[in-house]
Amino acid sequence: MSPMLLAADADLPEPVAGGWQLVLAAVAGIAVIVVTITWVKLHPFLALILGGATVGMVAGESIPTVLESFTKGFGSTAAGVGILIALGAMFAKLLADSGGADEIVDTIVGHASPRMLPWAMALVGAIIGLPMFFEIGLVLLMPVIYLVARRSGIGLIPIGIPALAGLSAMHGFVPPHPGPLVAIDALGADLGLTLALGVAVAIPTIIVAGPLFGTLAGKWVPLDAPHTFDADPADGPTSRRPGFGVTMATVLLPVVLMLGKAIAEIAISDDGNPIRQVLDVLGTPLIALLVAVIVAMVNFGRGSGMDRDTISTCVGSALPPIAGILLIVSAGGGFKQVLVDTGIGTLLADWASAANISVILLGWVLAALIRVATGSATVATITASSLMLGLVDGLSSGQVSLVVLAIGAGSVFLSHVNDAGFWLVKEYFGMSVGQTFKTWSAMETILSVTGLIVVSALGVVI
């Protein structure tokens, strides 16, 4: 059935003030976040704190009550999502430093014909993007994009856009990336099911926004690859690289473990079944990623010739770059909790239920609006999922996962000048602002809209 908004759950907090006062509180909080990020240039961590305080005070709550709500949400999010982000960063660092990422790239691109290179680059972007943050994946792939574009003579845009589409789709749709994890945690979605549906949504979305659009964009913006990286990117920093089979098996290990848990919950009804119990434990996100990091230390670390000190340094160096992300995500949890405790979610659920609005479309619109305003996919996901609390009560597990994916699709909509990714792509590709809008911004918009269409189509049958 099509997931429509249902009545609010009786267990949600009762509104602490009148309807319009709570709406004003939510709008004021979001406005503070948007203005302080875009105009004042405040760090999103501080902006989310101020936004949460604004929501609580405009709603009429006392400052101690607001602080209690915020710190409660901050702590629970740091414990639930922050650990997963940290483990994911460690895994990605081992993959990059061992040369495993280069092995994936060289193997896939090396077996592709010139005609299939854009499709191969989309696949490379998706695989590299599975464990890595977008910015890290982009920096890692740029030497490869330059090299493939020069050797093939196809052009920088038809080669680069598919890789960017693969990276961006994984960032928006598939855990353990921060955005999907935050939405899953906030809305109580099943992680394994969301992961499986996220991959299903990402595949057609990448095809449309990647190889298909990239070919068209290459005609609008014909660019040759610069000679910034003259050395072959296959020359990794280690004495040898792990093999392709071992690398792929290690990359897919946490995915398989989490999917195994989801399948076991469907196929084995007996909670006491030993197989079900083992898969439940191994498929728990924290355990799955912890196992993956330990295996990666052996397969990527020792497999590439690193000694124990080098492996320790590699793993430790993954944490400082993500400190800001951890603080933003945790502050987002605090902002969410303030919204929850004011009862705004209950109120919106009651109002939207009467309007019979598609919860999938509403989630996408909220995330897209906040993304355009703030330039941050993570902030868009945090805020949109916070506002959707109470609106998903009564929906099936699959439908809640689709709402998460709709929010993820909206969070990548129309990257423009207030998005750091916009300038990163512009500089690496050597484009003007106008050319970046025609290629990168258009690709992100197509990715977002196509994702919404695919999620809505799945919503008809799930």
N, C-alpha and C positions, 0 to 999 in steps of 0.2 A: 504494500500500500504506500501511497505518497505520504511522507512524514509531514503532518501539519501540526501546528502548535496546539498543545493540550493545556489543560488547566494546571495551575501551579500546584506543586506538592504541598500537602499540609505540614510537612516537616520543615519546610523552609522558614526562615525568620519572618515574623510579621513586620509589615512596614512600620518604621518608627515615626513617620510623619505623614502628612497628606500626600496625595498622588502627585500633584504638580510640584510640590516642594522637593520630592524625591527625584523627579525628572530634572528639575533645575539643578539639584545637587550633582547628578550624574553628568549633565551637560557641562556644568561649571568645572568639575573634575577633569573631564576630557579636554575642555578648552585650556585649562592650566597646563596640562601635559603637552598639548599641541603648541601653544604659544611659547612656553619655556624652551622646548626643543628647537623649534623652527626660528623664532625671533631672538630670544635671549641667548640661544646656543648653549643651553644648560645640558649637562649630561643626562641621558634618560633615567639613570638611577635616581638622581635628585628630583627630576621632573615627576617620576612616579610617586615618590614620597610626598611631594607637595600636592599632587593630584589626589592622593588618598586622603590627606588631611583636609583638602577642600571639600571633598564629597561628604565626609563625616560632619564637618562643622556646618555646612549649608543645610544638611539634613537635620541639624539640631542636636547632634550628639555631643557629649562632653569630650574635652581633649583627652583625658585618661582613657575613656572608652574607645576613642579612635585609635590611640596608640596601642591599646591592647589588641584590637582587631588587626591592626597592621602588622605588629610583631608576630602574632599568631600565624597569619598568612605567610609572612616572610620566612619563618622557621620551617613550617611544614613544606613549603615549596623548595627551600634549600635542601631539606632532607630527602624529598621525593624525587625532584627533578635535577637539582644541582649535582648530586653524586653521579647521575647517569651522564650528564654533560661532561664532567671531569673524566670519567672512564672513556667516553667516546673520544675526547681530545687525546688521551694517552694512546689509544689504539691508532688514531689517525697519524700521530707523530711517529710511531714505530713503523707504520706502513710507508710513510714518506722517506724517513731517514734510512731505511733498510734498502731502498731501491725497489720495493715491492710495487709501488704505484707505477714506476717506470716500466716494470716488467709487464704489468697489465696493458699499459699504453702500447708498448712496442709489439706485443704479441697480437693484439687486436688490430691495430693499424697496419702492422706488417703483413697481415693476411687479407687485407681488403684491396679490391681493385680501385682504380681512380674514381670510377662512377659510384662506388659504395663508400668512399671515404667520409662524406658527410654523415652517413648512417653509422659508420664505425666510430666517428668522433662523438656522436650522440650517446652511443653505448659506453664509450670510455668516460664521458662526463657523468653518466648515471652511476656507473660502478664506483668511480672515484668519489662522487658526491654522496654515496651511501653512508660511509663513515665520517666524511670530512665536512667541516663548515665551508660555506660557499667561498669566502675570501681565500681560505687556505687552498681549496681545490683550484681556484682560478690562478693563483700565483704558481701553483705546481704545474698546471697544464699549459700556461702561456708559452713556454719554450717549445713544447710539443706542437701547439697550434701554429706557431711561426714556422717550424721546421716542415711540418706536413704541408702547409699552404705553399711554401717555397718549392718544395720538391715536386708537388703535384701540379703546380701552376693553376690551380682552381681558383685561388683568391682567398683572402683572409676571412671575409665574412661568411661564405658558404661553409668554410671549415670551422670557424670559431663559434658561430651562432648555435649549431647543434650541440657543441660541447657545453656552452653556457646554459642551454635549455635543460640538458641532463643534470647539470649541477643545481640549477635553480629549482627544478621539479623535486628533486630529492630533498632539498632544503625546506620546501614548503609542505610536502605531503608525507614524508616518511620519517618516523622516529628511527634513531635517537636524536634527531635534530631538535634544537630548543623549542621552536614554534610548535610542532606537532606534540611534543612532550608536554608543554604547558597546557595546550587545549585538552589533551587526553586526561591530564591530571585534574583540570578544573571541571570538566564535564563528566568525569567518571567513566570514560570510554574504555573498552577492552583494548589493550595495547597490541596484542597479537593480531586480533581481527582488523584493527585500524592499520597495522603494518601491511597486512595482506591486501586490503582494499586500497591502501595508498599506492602500492606497487601497481595494482590493476588500473588505477586512475592515471598514474604517472606515465605508463607506456604509451597510450594513444596521445596523451597531452604532449609528450616529448616529440613524438613523430610529427605532429602538426606544427608545433612552435619551433622545432629544431630543423631537421633536414628539409621539410617542405617550405617553411617560411625562409630558412636560410638561403635557399637557392634563389628565391624571389628578391630577398634583401640584397644579395650579392650583385644583382643587376642595378638596384638603386644606388648602392654605395660600393663601387668597385675599388678595392684596396689591395695593394701588394703587402706581403708580410715584411716587416723591417728586419734588419740583421742584428737585432739587439743581442740575441743569443747565438753566437757562431758555433759554440761547442755543441756536440750532440747531447741532448738531454738524457740519453741512455747511460751516460757516464755518471753513475751514482757515486755517493760519497763513501761507499763501503767497498771492501775488497771483492765481494761477490754479492749477487742478488738472489733472493729466494726464487724458486721456480714458479711458473705461472699457475700450475695446478695447486701447489701448496698455498700460494698467495690468495687465489680465489676461494679456496676452501676456508681459509682463515677469515677472509673478509665476510663470507656468507655465514660463518658459524653462529654469530649472535642472532642473525635473521632466522636461521633454521631452528634454533632453540626456542625463540619466541613464537614462531609459527607452530612448532611442535606442541607447545602448551595449548595454543588456541584450538588446534585440531583435536587434541586429547580431550578437551572439555566438551567438544561436540560429539566425538566418537565413543568415548568411554563415560557412561553415566554414573558408574560407581565411584564415589570419591575415595573409597578405601582400596581401590585397585592399585597394586604396587607400581605398575607402569604409569598410571595416571599420576601417582604421587611423585615419581621421579621426574616426569616431564613438567609437572607443575613447579617443582623446585628449580629445575634447570632453565625453564622458560620464564621465570621471574626476571624482569628487565635487569635488576641489579646483579643477579647471579649470572645471567647470560652475558652481560658486558664484562663482568669480572673474569669469567672463564675465558672470554675472547681476548682480554688484555694479557692474561697469563700465557695463553697459547701463542699470542703474537710475540711475547717476549722470547719465546723459544723459536718459533718459526721465522719471525722477522729479525729478531735480535741476534740470537745465536746462529740462525741460518744465513745471515749476511756477514758473519765474522765478527760481530761486536763482542767485546768482553763484558763482564758483569758491571764494571764501572761505567762503561759507555752506555749500556742499556739503562742503568739507573739515571744517568744524566739525561738521556733521551726522554725517558718517561717524566722526569721531574720538570724538564723544560717545556712540557706541553701545558703546564698549569698557568704560569703567569699571563700568557696571551689571552686566556679565557676568563680572567678575573672579572673584567668588566661585564662580560656576558652573564656570568653567574650572579653578579649583583643586580643586573637589570631584571633577570628572570625572577629572582627572589623578591625584589621590590614589586614586581608585577603581581606576585602572589599576595603580597601585603595589600596592594591596591584592590585586588579581587576580593579579598576578605572583608575590606571595608564596605565595598558594594554589597556583598552578601548580607552582612550584618545590619545594613540599613533597611533591607527588605525590598530594594529596588528590583531585584530579580523576580520576586513574587508578584510585584505590581505589574511589571512588563509582561509576565506570562499571562496574567489575567486579562490585560488589555489586548494582547496579541491573539489570545485564544478567540476572542469575540470577532476579531478581524479575519481569522482563518488564513493567516499568511504562512507560506511555506517556510519552515524553519531553516531549510537549506539555503534558500535565497536570502533570508534575513541575515544569516551568519555571514554569507559572502559579502553582502552589501556593507554591513558594519565594518568588517575587516578591510574591505577595499577603500572605504571612506577614510578610515584612520591611517591606512598605509599611505594614501595620497597626501594626507595632511602632515604626517610626521616623517615619512620616508623610511620608517623602520618596520620590517616585516614582523619582528619579534614583539614590538610594542602593539602593532595592529592585532596580532594573535592574542596577546594577553588581554587587551581591552575588550575585544569582540567576544572572546570566550567568557569573560567576566560578566558581560551583559546578557549572555545566553543562558546563564544559570537559572534553573527553574523552567526554562522553555523546553527542555529536553525530557522532563519527567514524563514517564509513561511511554516513551519511545523504546523500541527494541534496541538491543545492543548494536546491531548492524546499522540502524538509523542514527544512533548517537555517533558512531564512527564516521558516517557520511557527513554529519554536521561538522565534525572536527576537520574533515577534508575540505569542506566548503569554506570554512574559515581559513584554512591553509591556502586555498586557491585565491581568496580575496586578499590575503596578506602579501602577495607578490604582484598585485595589480599596478600597472603604470609607474614603474620606477622613473623618477625624474631628478631634478637638480638638488632636492633635499635628501637624496639617498646617497650614502657613501659609495655604494656599489656602482651607481651611475658614473661617478668620476673615476673609479677604479677601471672600469671597462673602457671609458673614453681615453684614458691615458695609455693603457696597455695596447689598445688597438690604433692609437694615433688618429682619432677621429675628432671632428669638430662637434660642438654641442648639437647642431642640427642633425649631423650624421648619426650621433648617438641616439637621438630620439627616433630616427627612422629605423634603426636596427635593434639596439638593446631595449629601449622603452617599448617599442612595438612588439618585440618578442615576449617581454614580460606580460604585456597586456593580453596577447594571444594565448599565452600559457595560462593565465588566470581565467579567462573566459572559457577556454576549452576545458579546463579543469572543472569549472562550474557545470558545463553541459554534461560532461561524463558523470560527475557525481549525481546530477539530477536524473540522468538516465538510469543509473543504478538504484536511485531512490524509488523508482517505479516498481522495481521487482524485489527489493529488499524490505 
